Amino acid sequence: MDDKIENAIAYYTKQGDAILAKVNSSNNLTADEIIHYGEEMSKIEYKLTALEVARES
């Protein structure tokens, strides 16, 4: 079970890093794009928090 949790944490961390790289490398994002990326990061952070809690249990 720990391997699945670690794999999921690695996956979502990589997804979050990809979003951050996209946002940081763009200098002409629209407000809608910024909101969209923020929502996606929020979902990823929520999932990472839940996975870290599960790992500690």
SULZI-V810506 format. One record per pair of residues at least 6 apart in sequence whose C-alpha atoms are under 6 Angstrom apart, sorted by the first residue. I is the first residue (numbers start at 1). GAP is how many residues later the second one is. Records with the same first field share a line. If there is no record, write none. Layout:
I->GAP  GAP
This chain:
none
